[in-house]
Amino acid sequence: MNTSATAGTEDKKAADLETMPVEAVLKKLGSDADKGLTAGEAQKRLVQDGPNALPEKHVSLASKILKYFTGPIAFMIEAAALVSAFLGRWDDFIIIAGLLIFNASLELWQDMKASNALAALKKSLAPHATALRDGAFATIDAATLVRGDMVRIRLGEIVPADLRLVAGDFASIDQAALTGESLPVAKKPGDEAYSGSVVKQGEMTGVVIATGPNTFFGRTATLVAGAGAVSHAQRAMFQIGNFLIAVAVVLALVMVAVQVWRDIVVADNWGVADALDILQFVLILLVASIPVAMPAVFSITMALGALALSKEKAIVSRLASIEEMAGVDILCSDKTGTLTKNQLSIGDPVLLDATDPQDVVLAAAIASERENSDVIDSAVLAALKNPITRDAYHVTNFTPFDPVSKRTIAEASDEKGKKITVAKGAPQAIVDLSKPSAEVAKKVEETVADLGSRGYRALGVARSEDGGKSWSLLGILPMFDPPRDDSEATIEKVRAKGVTVKMVTGDDTAIARETARQLGLGVNIIPAADVFPKDMDPDQVPEKIADSIETADGFARVFPEHKYAIVKALQQRGHLVAMTGDGVNDAPALKQADCGTAVSGATDAARGAAALILTAPGLSVIDNAIDEARRIFGRITSYTIYRVALTMDIMFLVVLSTIFLGFQPLTAIMIVIMSLLDDVPIMTIAYDNTAVSQKPIRWRMPRLLSVSAVLGFASIVQSFGLLLIGFAVMKHPGLQSYFGLTDEAHLQTVMFLQLVAGGHLLLLVTRTHRWFFEPPFPARPLFLAIIGTQFLAVLMCGFGWIVPQISWVAIFWIWVYLLVWLVILGVVRVAMERVIDNRLSHRERLAEIVNAPLHHHRNLHR
């Protein structure tokens, strides 16, 4: 069965039912507005179309767990564990297997959290519906609704399926969570009501035109289920693992070939014991080469970073989002409630017959209901400078808003018994009521047009003192959702960090453009309908549309698939995208984004899909999160360079000394202990003092591996140099006695101490791009961890704990040797950074010349 073709057919059917006349809809669906469907017909359609519910895809827990034990690094770790068990090295086996299980547990926990988005969407669906079956309304399970069912919706209920409204005066429906519109929408017969939206006022009857995954809500859920970007941290670990594995395999093959040649050709002696010896060498190389603790260090570092972000009012639900946020270069921000206050405000009244602005506001306030949760009524009442003036009037009769008259009318009397009638509503409706002169009517039209061009809604206000026989048009009240006080400053800070901000909203273009103008975002706001064709696949955005998306300052009138397509197109252009949102309509884009961010007050669906959840309103938390994320990313890259360089050092030392010197520089237990002493304290790097980059930072593997390889090569020279010095010392009786190096076991301890101590000194070089003795200096937890492990390593070597004992004189001179090499490695690091930076600057200069117009070339070469 062609699923995509079926989905496309269903979408076309839904689109037809959304636009054709209601009578034609009823006829096409075979539904009777007075009797509804019969129970038998409903059951038949339910079997044919399926339940009115979101589809579920079940994956067994065993399958999920098995997935965590596959992949290059996992396979190599498992191989090392199996070899350890085969040789009876159970201490090695327990440590390696424990790390493997720990990594899998962290990934399982993350996956369990990631499935919350779809579960939250399902909770938003209506559990029950009032449907007309066999000529009578009855409450049924919403999952049994089918196309053609007649459904009644009323105040406080969730719309159970996509409907075309057939009968009833009007309904005010809040569909902000679905479409992003900041105000409830007034519906009349013929309009559509979306599944998952909430009825705020009124009661109407509608015919079901789409159910389950074919509803507007369902299509959003389908996008959420299919959305999701692969973590760049995971990719980086795979690339680093593959690099180290490739090097390890080559070195292992060389070492095995040399050893077999020695045993068979040279010594003419080959047996099971020789094979086990070679297997031991391979084990040592495996344990030395695989970054067994890398996934754990990554996870713990980001987990501790998540704790730091929580103090910045940002809760991390997906750890990988931390390093993604560090590299974000485009932030797609929702408007309502994020950039704006989500509080409709009344601007300065435009006076017509009134002379005092507060007279206009007072008349509008009398025509408003305090008990009503309507946002316009609340804004009008809040605009009164003296609320007591409203209390002086007693409302005797109130006519609520309806989509036909488009106004509210109140009859009231003051404390002296004077009666007045006031009205507020759409400006044209108030003009029709008050019948002003042609000049005033034209002024109203021009005022409304001007306000509309600047994104303001307009509310007309009129008053009558003769029971409604004649009216005075008092004025026009501008209404606008104002920007948050901190939005403009935050946007400037984020831009200064190399992040472009684009507004994405479901509101009208004029409103979006005015908000963008006030915030300094730019006014190139594109209506989604002008860019995205209805039949476009959001996963395959055409080049021309992607160009428009990349250059736009923002988008208006967007639907969930538009937001998703915007994020996807930008990602396909090589951008790392952060997306903020708060509604169901934002969930697909939030999940697809590299760092989806649910803002304060977001719905469960948005929070479930997001990787970062803000607990404080506005964008200022994003600015703090970017800084913290870049610190965390800096710590991770420092560890990565350190780990790759040190791993290369250990691998080449083992192989080269085995091949050329016939000497095993480390025992297996030394390697295990060394890994613990090197990696466990390094987890405190999450607390390290790290400079905040002023540009987005991301995984640049060629640069990272180049720096790691050069430092690794220098470290190999350092280690092999000490090994050769050790052999030279053992050949001279005087030096041998002075240093206490009497046999190869002592030399193994020397190499053990050099790699443990040298490893942490290497970290001082890798943790900063500048000289290691310049600020920012290591944080206290990291510094104390390094000191503690060095102290323990020195005591182990000085007193012979686990490893053969060496003299304190030897320990002293080893440290002198390491400190000299610390300076040498620092020179290598700084020189390497300068070479890379010069190459990048040269490339950027060439790109600037190539891309610049011809008439600019002369200026570029000056």
Secondary structure as UniProt FT lines:
FT   HELIX           3..19
FT   HELIX           22..29
FT   TURN            33..35
FT   HELIX           39..49
FT   HELIX           61..67
FT   TURN            68..69
FT   HELIX           72..86
FT   TURN            87..88
FT   HELIX           90..114
FT   HELIX           116..123
FT   STRAND          128..133
FT   TURN            134..135
FT   STRAND          136..141
FT   HELIX           142..144
FT   TURN            147..148
FT   STRAND          150..154
FT   TURN            155..156
FT   STRAND          162..167
FT   STRAND          171..174
FT   HELIX           176..179
FT   STRAND          185..187
FT   TURN            189..190
FT   STRAND          192..193
FT   TURN            195..196
FT   STRAND          198..210
FT   HELIX           212..214
FT   HELIX           216..226
FT   HELIX           232..261
FT   HELIX           262..266
FT   HELIX           272..289
FT   TURN            292..293
FT   HELIX           294..311
FT   TURN            312..313
FT   STRAND          314..316
FT   TURN            319..320
FT   HELIX           321..327
FT   STRAND          330..334
FT   TURN            336..339
FT   STRAND          345..346
FT   STRAND          350..351
FT   HELIX           357..366
FT   HELIX           375..382
FT   HELIX           388..391
FT   STRAND          394..399
FT   TURN            403..405
FT   STRAND          407..413
FT   TURN            415..416
FT   STRAND          419..425
FT   HELIX           427..434
FT   HELIX           438..453
FT   TURN            454..455
FT   STRAND          457..464
FT   TURN            467..468
FT   STRAND          472..480
FT   TURN            485..486
FT   HELIX           487..496
FT   TURN            497..498
FT   STRAND          500..504
FT   HELIX           509..519
FT   STRAND          525..527
FT   HELIX           528..531
FT   TURN            534..535
FT   TURN            538..539
FT   HELIX           543..551
FT   STRAND          554..556
FT   HELIX           560..572
FT   TURN            573..574
FT   STRAND          577..581
FT   HELIX           584..586
FT   HELIX           587..592
FT   STRAND          595..598
FT   TURN            600..601
FT   HELIX           604..609
FT   STRAND          612..614
FT   HELIX           620..656
FT   HELIX           657..661
FT   HELIX           668..679
FT   HELIX           681..687
FT   HELIX           701..730
FT   HELIX           733..739
FT   HELIX           744..766
FT   TURN            772..773
FT   HELIX           780..799
FT   HELIX           808..851
FT   HELIX           854..856
FT   HELIX           857..860
//
